[in-house]
Amino acid sequence: MLERIRNNKLKIVLVSLLILFLVAIRAFEEELFYDPFLDYFKGDYLRISVPEYNGFKLFLGISFRYFLNAIFSLAIIYFLFSDLKFTKFTSILYFIFYLILITAFFLMLHFSGNENNFILFYIRRFLIQPLFLLLFIPAFFYQKQNK
């Protein structure tokens, strides 16, 4: 086990650095991205109406954040598994999930009332947090173990 760690020092350092980048995105979210829903979802969002927002800026901010998280997540997957197939497959999934989630997010904003704010919260959560990484790593680890 120690021998494996010694042989993979660079991988460990790179993955740790990429994880720090993901943490930095979260830590500086208010300064880096336009998202009036940050404060909204910290409050009692089930009872109050959706805040005023600029749709185009919101789209750009959420998209930029999603793709930053996706790039760092793809790099983590590549360095963890050293398998270009996993990385390509994951990048396709990230793109498909983006299209589905961003469409659902804006449809919910425009055509849904306050009763669906809970769903809006979770759609947005998948767009702005690297949650897919937490799903992909165990799945690929299991896949690699069973090969």
C-alpha positions as CSV (number, residue, x, y, z in Angstrom):
1,M,0.0,0.0,0.0
2,L,2.8,2.5,0.9
3,E,4.6,1.5,-2.3
4,R,1.5,2.4,-4.3
5,I,1.3,5.8,-2.6
6,R,5.0,6.5,-3.3
7,N,4.6,5.6,-6.9
8,N,1.5,7.8,-7.3
9,K,2.7,11.0,-5.5
10,L,2.2,13.2,-8.5
11,K,-1.3,11.8,-9.0
12,I,-2.2,12.4,-5.4
13,V,-0.8,16.0,-5.5
14,L,-2.7,16.8,-8.7
15,V,-6.0,15.3,-7.5
16,S,-5.6,17.2,-4.2
17,L,-4.9,20.5,-6.1
18,L,-8.0,19.9,-8.3
19,I,-10.1,19.3,-5.3
20,L,-8.8,22.6,-3.8
21,F,-9.9,24.3,-7.0
22,L,-13.4,22.9,-6.5
23,V,-13.4,24.1,-3.0
24,A,-12.3,27.5,-4.1
25,I,-15.2,27.7,-6.6
26,R,-17.5,27.1,-3.7
27,A,-15.7,29.5,-1.3
28,F,-15.7,32.4,-3.8
29,E,-19.0,31.8,-5.4
30,E,-20.5,35.2,-4.5
31,E,-17.6,37.0,-6.0
32,L,-17.2,34.9,-9.1
33,F,-20.7,34.2,-10.3
34,Y,-23.9,36.1,-10.8
35,D,-26.5,34.1,-8.8
36,P,-29.3,35.9,-6.9
37,F,-30.5,32.5,-5.7
38,L,-27.5,32.1,-3.4
39,D,-29.2,34.2,-0.6
40,Y,-32.7,33.1,-1.7
41,F,-32.0,29.5,-1.0
42,K,-30.3,30.2,2.3
43,G,-33.5,31.7,3.5
44,D,-37.1,30.5,3.8
45,Y,-37.4,29.9,0.0
46,L,-40.5,27.6,0.4
47,R,-42.6,30.6,1.6
48,I,-41.2,33.6,-0.3
49,S,-41.3,34.3,-4.1
50,V,-38.4,34.0,-6.5
51,P,-36.1,37.0,-6.4
52,E,-35.6,39.4,-9.3
53,Y,-33.0,38.2,-11.7
54,N,-31.4,38.9,-15.1
55,G,-32.1,35.7,-17.1
56,F,-29.1,36.1,-19.4
57,K,-26.6,36.8,-16.6
58,L,-28.0,34.0,-14.6
59,F,-27.7,31.6,-17.5
60,L,-24.1,32.7,-18.0
61,G,-23.2,32.5,-14.3
62,I,-24.7,29.0,-13.8
63,S,-23.2,27.7,-17.0
64,F,-19.7,29.1,-16.3
65,R,-19.8,27.5,-12.8
66,Y,-21.1,24.2,-14.2
67,F,-18.4,24.0,-16.8
68,L,-15.6,25.0,-14.4
69,N,-16.8,22.2,-12.0
70,A,-17.1,19.8,-15.0
71,I,-13.5,20.5,-16.2
72,F,-12.0,20.0,-12.7
73,S,-14.1,16.9,-12.2
74,L,-13.0,15.4,-15.5
75,A,-9.4,16.1,-14.7
76,I,-9.9,14.4,-11.3
77,I,-11.5,11.3,-13.0
78,Y,-8.7,11.2,-15.5
79,F,-5.9,11.3,-12.9
80,L,-7.6,8.9,-10.6
81,F,-8.3,6.2,-13.2
82,S,-5.9,7.0,-16.0
83,D,-8.5,5.9,-18.5
84,L,-9.4,8.1,-21.4
85,K,-12.6,6.1,-22.0
86,F,-13.9,7.0,-18.6
87,T,-13.0,10.6,-19.2
88,K,-14.7,10.8,-22.6
89,F,-17.8,9.0,-21.4
90,T,-18.0,11.4,-18.4
91,S,-17.6,14.4,-20.6
92,I,-20.5,13.3,-22.7
93,L,-22.6,12.7,-19.6
94,Y,-21.8,16.1,-18.2
95,F,-22.9,17.7,-21.5
96,I,-26.2,15.7,-21.6
97,F,-26.9,16.4,-18.0
98,Y,-26.2,20.1,-18.5
99,L,-28.7,20.4,-21.4
100,I,-31.4,18.6,-19.4
101,L,-30.8,20.5,-16.1
102,I,-30.4,24.0,-17.5
103,T,-33.5,23.5,-19.6
104,A,-35.4,22.2,-16.6
105,F,-34.1,25.0,-14.4
106,F,-35.3,27.8,-16.6
107,L,-38.6,26.1,-17.4
108,M,-39.2,25.8,-13.7
109,L,-38.4,29.5,-13.2
110,H,-40.7,30.7,-15.9
111,F,-43.6,28.3,-15.7
112,S,-43.8,27.1,-12.1
113,G,-45.1,28.7,-9.0
114,N,-43.6,28.8,-5.5
115,E,-45.0,25.3,-4.7
116,N,-42.1,23.8,-6.8
117,N,-39.2,25.8,-5.3
118,F,-38.0,22.6,-3.6
119,I,-37.5,21.0,-7.1
120,L,-35.9,24.2,-8.3
121,F,-33.5,24.1,-5.4
122,Y,-32.3,20.6,-6.3
123,I,-32.0,21.2,-10.0
124,R,-29.9,24.3,-9.3
125,R,-27.8,22.3,-6.8
126,F,-26.9,19.8,-9.5
127,L,-25.9,22.6,-11.8
128,I,-23.7,24.5,-9.3
129,Q,-22.1,21.7,-7.3
130,P,-19.8,18.9,-8.5
131,L,-22.3,16.3,-7.3
132,F,-21.9,14.2,-10.4
133,L,-18.2,13.6,-9.4
134,L,-19.4,12.0,-6.2
135,L,-21.5,9.6,-8.3
136,F,-19.0,8.9,-11.0
137,I,-15.9,8.1,-8.8
138,P,-17.5,5.1,-7.0
139,A,-19.1,3.9,-10.2
140,F,-15.8,3.9,-12.1
141,F,-14.0,2.4,-9.2
142,Y,-16.5,-0.4,-9.1
143,Q,-16.2,-0.8,-12.9
144,K,-12.4,-0.9,-12.8
145,Q,-12.4,-3.5,-10.0
146,N,-14.8,-5.8,-11.9
147,K,-12.7,-5.7,-15.1
